[in-house]
């Protein structure tokens, strides 16, 4: 990326970044979206006042839309016990959150997810976790889940219905959008990845076949709520390991999602097990790993450090992949991957992306979007140290260690007052 841009170019970029953006039935006030970053603010699966305050701050700071991370579509779809399941019991708590975001002029999206074989739950309703294919389960080795079960057609129909039901509950809770998580190694990603999907039937084979189940889930969710809510899909443009999907495979996936009618595709990268550094564009610091309180995750993180490459953060670290996708599709695309400055945003505007999705930069400063708009800042102070990632397991939940602290008391209080 070039050096500092001309003032006129930055002014044009600011005008572009702060113009409204329409996604299906939803109109956003600007092009900035807060990404889903696991918050650690739902102990026992109950959304807390800390979760409400977290997302309210993103809207108050100027983001057009904030994304509530990892709302499991059914209990077995969680990766950990302290995650939201988007069921009837959570609607009242999430309604408090969406009302708070709307009061600040923002929109809010629920990320709908199923972990598949990537789960650390102590109990499941099935003997082994479900995935695209059965056999050995590398993500489950540390948790004692050595095997996984290939989903039957009946399983697939049930889980597709679970996504639909979760989307309908999100609508009832006041969400403006849902984001179907098809990346990072979760269930829908397991269907897309040749490393996980070795099926020989209608749902496996080349990329055109591997995308069939994720596209079916998208179609059913669109049919159910697409006239009232924006429906986004999040994918990995690169898995980060040699057995993963090729860029051409990813092109095939995006084109299928475009044909199916996705209102926007969010372009992320990496896999939780095989290449977590690809998600963040840099390594987790050793001292941060020692602070992880969950013993299973701590052991897994230490093991990953034995083979992970040394990766130095650079702004827009996924651009080389995402830009090539932008050149071949017309569906709205949101760039995610290290955007932190007006220079970087200017590059994304030139590339033709439709929205800018930021995570760590907004954890560092929830008011960054407003500061960009007023011309008070040209760049985030986030250092991409990744220490924020492990604060998810702290009593106060996810926060930037440089600029703030979690609120353990608020993270013990349910979002909705008990009767």
Secondary structure, DSSP 8 states (H G I E B T S, - for coil): --SS--HHHHHHHHHHHTS-EEETTEEESSSEEE--------GGG--BHHHHHHHHHHHHTT-SEEEEEEEESSGGG-SSSSSEE-SHHHHHHHHHHHHHHHHTT-EEEEEEE--TT----S--SSSSEEESS-EE-GGGTTTT--EEEE--HHHHHHHHHHHHHHHHHHHHTT-SEEEEE--BTSHHHHHH-TTT----STT-SSHHHHTHHHHHHHHHHHHHHTTTSEEEEEEES--SSTTS--HHHHHHHHHHHHHHT-SEEEEE--BTTTBHHHHHTS---HHHHHT--SHHHHHHHHHHHHH-------TTTTHHHHHHHHTT--S-EEEES---BHHHHHHHHHHT-SEEEESHHHHH-TTHHHHHHHTS-SB-------HHHHGGGSTT-S--TTT----TTGGGSBSS---
